[in-house]
Amino acid sequence: MATLHKFIERINTEAKFSGQLLYDEPMSAHTTFNLGGKADVWIRPARDIFPEYVITLLRSAGEEGIPVFILGAGANIVVSDRGIRGIVLDTGAWSGIDSRFSHGGTEDTELETVRVLSGTQVDQLVEELAAEGLSGLEFLAGMPGSVGGAVWMNARCYGKSVSDVLIETEILDHNFRLQKIPFRAEDFAYKKSPFQGRDNLILYASFALRQGEPRKILDELAFNRQDRSEKGHYRYPSAGSAFKNNPDFGEPTGKIIDSLGLKGFNVGGAQVAPWHGNILINTGNATAMDVKRLMDELTGRVKELRGFDLESEILFVGDW
C-alpha cells in the first residue's frame, strides 16, 4: 500500500490533480447492490482535468503493473467482499452534454445529434433532453446506470436498445489515443457491444434524437419510472436483472425461475425478489459471496430442470 500511496502522490503532482480521492474506500457506497469490500484507492477526477489525467494515470499504472478498474454508476456489478486491488477510477464527474447540432431528418421531424460525456447518469440525461424537447432515449428513464455503461452493455428496455439511436462512440484505446468509432449495426446485438472484452475507455457517445414536445416526452419518462417502481426495481438494493433473456428459451428468464418456485429463495442476505424471478436483492446484510452463490444455485437448477444455460447480466469484479 505504501508503494501505491507514493505512486498516487507522484501522478497527482505531475498531472495537477483535482477531484476526490479516498483510500480504503468501501465499494458498497458506489454500487447499487450496496455491498462489496474496499478499494485500495478510489479516484474521481474533476471534469476539467479528466481525459488528460486519465491518460497519465493509465499509462503510468500500466508501466508499473498497478491494476485500474473503470467504474461507471456501479449499476450492474458485484464487488468482491475482499474489495478491489489497485485503483478504482470513477467517471462520475465526467458528466454532461458536450455539444449538439441539427441535421437532416424526415419531412416532419428534424434530427439532432447530441454528444454526451460517458460518466453522465442516464436518468439525469433523459430528463435534460426532455426539457429541451429531444426524444429517443426515454426507455432509459429510471435506470441507475451511466451513459458509458449503457453503451458498453447496449442497454435495452421496453423493446428499445441504445444501439437504436447511437451514431458514434469515442474511446481512449489501449495505446491511449482517442478514437472515433462510427456505429455499425453488425457490431451490436442483444446487450452486446464491440467494447466488451476490449481494453478501452468510453469517453463520449453521440446519439441521433428527434425533436418532440417536451410535455409528452416528460410524460413518457414519468410512465417508465412508475412502471419500474411498480415492478419493484427500487424496493431493495439490487443490480436490476440478474440474467439475460434468451429468445431460444421461449419465455423470459424471470418466468423460468418463477416456474421452478424459486421466488423468495435466498442464500444468506441475498434473495430472489419475492415479486420477480430475475431480480436479486440485498435484504440488508447480503455479502458479495451470498449473491454469487445464489446466482450459481439458480444457474444450476435451471440447467438441471429446464436444460437452459443462463447467462449472467451482472459482472463480478474485484479480488475473488
N, C-alpha and C positions, 0 to 999 in steps of 0.2 A: 504493500500500500504506500510505503514511503516513496518508492520509485514512481508510482502513479501520481502522487502529490507533486513531486518535482517536475514531472512531465507536464502536468496541467499548468503549473505556475509558469514554466518556460513558454509554453504555447500561448497562454493568455497574455503574457507580457509582449511577446513578438506580435501577436495579432490584435493587440489593444482591445481585449475582450470587454464587452458589456452584456449584461443579461443576468441570468440566475444560475447559480452553481451550488450544489449540495453534495456532500459526501455521505456515504451510508444512507442513502435516501430510500425509504420504503416504497416499493413499486405498487403497493396496494393503493397509494394515493394517486396513481397515474393510470389505472386501468379500470374499466367499467365493471370488472368482476370484484373489485375491491379486495384483492388478495395478491400474494406474492412476496418474496423476500426483498432484500435491499440491493440496490445498485451500488457498486463501488463509488461511482461518481455519476451524478445526473446534471446535465448541462442544457440550458435553454438559451441559446444565443439571441440577442436582440435582433430585430428585423434589419436594422441599418447595417449590421456587420455580417449578416447570415451567410451568404454564399462565399465570400472571401474567407471568413473564419472557418467555415466547414471544410473548404479545400485545404487550408493549412492544417487543421486538426486531423482530417482523414489521411492526408499524405504522411504526416509525421507519425501518426499512430500505426499506419501500415509498416513504416520503416522500422519501428521499434517493437512490432508484434503485439500491440495493445488492441484488443478487440473493441469494436464500436457497434452498438446496436442502435438503429434508427427507430425512434418512437414517434408515431403519429398521435392519435387520440386514445390509443390503448383500448380500442373497442372490440377487437376480436382476438385478443391474446390472453394466454395464461402464463404468468411468470412463475418460474420455479420457486419453491419455498426457500431454496438456497440463494435466490436472487440472480443478479446478472453481474458477471465479472467484467472489469474494464469500464468502458464509458457508455452511458446511455445519452444519445444526442436527441433531445426533444425539439421537434419542429414547430411547436405551438405558437411561437412568436412570429414565425414566417407566415403571416396571415394577411388576407385582404384581397380585393380585386386590384390587379395591377394596371390593366388597361382594357378598353373596349372600343370596337369600331363597327359600323354598319356596313353591310354588303348586300348583294342581290338576294332576293328570295322569290316567292311566288308573286302573282299579281296582287294578292290581298295581304300578304304578310312579308314584312321585311325581316331579314335575319340579322342578328348582331353577334359578333364574336366577343367573348369575354375571356380574358386571360387572368387566371386565378393562382395565387400562391398556394403551394401544396399543403401548408400547415393549417389552412383555413378550415374551421369547423363547418361541415356540410349544412347543418341546420341553420347556422348563422348566415351562410352564403345564400341559401334559398330565400330566407327572409329579406335579405338585402336586394336580391334580384327581383323579388315580388314587388317590393316598394317602387322599383324602377320600371315595372311592367314588363319584365323579361321572364319568359316561360320556357320550360323544357326539363328542369331538374326537380320539379315538385315531388316526384316519387321518393326523393331523399329526405323529405321533411320528417323530423323526429328521429332520424338516425344519429347516433352519437359519434360517428367517425370523422376523419379529416378528408380533405379533397385528395391528398396523395394516397391515403389508404383506400379510398373509394375507387380511384383509378387503378391502383395495384390489384385490387380484388375484382375489378369490374363489377362493382356493387349493383345489385338488382333487387327490385321490389315492384309490386303492382304491374308486372308484365313488362317493365322497362329496365334497361341497363345503362350504365354510364357510357358504354360504347355507342349507344344510340345517338348521343349528342357530342361526343368527343371528336375534335378535329386535329388536335396536335398536343403532344406532350414534350416538355423539355426536361432533360435529365442531366445529372452530373454522372458521367460514366466512370468506369474503373480506372481510366487514365486522368481523371479529374478535369475532363473537358465538358463544356456544355454542348449537348447535342439536341437538336430538334428532331423529334420522331413523329412524322406525319401518321395520321390514323390510317390503318388498313384493316378492313373487316376480317380478313383471314387470320389476323394475329389475335383476335379476341373470340372468346366463347363464353359459355355459362360460367360466371365467376372465375374466368381465366383472363390473363393479360400477358403480353410479351415481357412484362417487367418482373414476373415471378421467376425465381431461380437465377436472376442476374444480379451482378454486383453493381447496383446503380442507386442513385438517389433522385426521386422525382422532385423537381423544383417548381414547375409550372404545369398547368393544364389549361387548354383553351377549348371552349365549348361553343357550339353554334346554337343560339337561342332565338326564340320568336318573340316578337312584340305582342303584348296582350294587355288585358285590362287588369290593373293591379288588384282590384277588389275580388275578381274571380280567381286570380292566382292565390291570393291570401286565403280565400275560402277553401281552395283545394289543399293548401298547406294545413289548415286547421282540421280538415276532414282526415287527412293522413295521420296527423299526430293523434287525433282522437281514436282512430282505428288502432294504432299501435298501443295506445294506452288501454283500450278495451281488451286487447289481446294479451295484456299483462306484461308488456315489454319493460315496464318501469316499476313493477311491484317489488322486485328484489334485484340486487346486483347480478348481472349476467353478461354474457358476450353475444346476446342475440341468438340466432340459430346456431346450433351446435354442429349439425351435419348438413351437407349439401343435399339438395333434392336431385333425383336422377329419374328422367322420364322412363327409363327402362324398368323401373320398379313398378310402374303403373299407378302409383299414388304417392303423395308427399311423404317424406321421411317421418314427419311428426305423426301421421296417421298409422304408419307401420309400427312405430314404437307404442302408440296408444293401443293398437290391436293386440299387443303382447301383454297388456295390463301393467305397463311399466310407468305410467304417470304416477308421480309421487315417490317412485323408487329412489333411495338415497344411498350414498356412501359417505359416511361422516356428515359433514355440513353441506355437502353438495347434493343437490336433488334434481330429479326431473320435475319440471314445474307441474303441479297438480292439474293445471288447466291446459298444458300444451306439451306434447311429447318431444318436441325438438328445441325446447328452451331449457337449459340447465341453469340453476340458480344457486347463489350463495345464501344459505338461510341465516347466516350471521357469523358462523365460525368455521367456514369451509377453508381447507388448505388447498394449495395447488394440486397436491397429490390426490386429495379427495376427488377433484374434478377429473384428473387423468384416469383414476381407477374407475370412476363412474362411466366415462366415455368408453374405456376398454370393455367394461361389462356390457354396455349397450351394444357395442360393435359385435362382441362375441355372441350375444343372444340373438341378435337379428340375423347373423350369419348362420347360426345353428338352426333356428326355427323358420326362417324365411329364405335363406340362401343368398341374401344380398350382402355385398361388401359396402358398408357405409364409408363415406369419405368425410373426414373432419373439415369443418369450416373454421375451426379455432386453431390458432397457431400456438404451439407450446415453445416458449423461449426461455433462455437463461441457462443456469447451471443445473441440469437434470442428472 
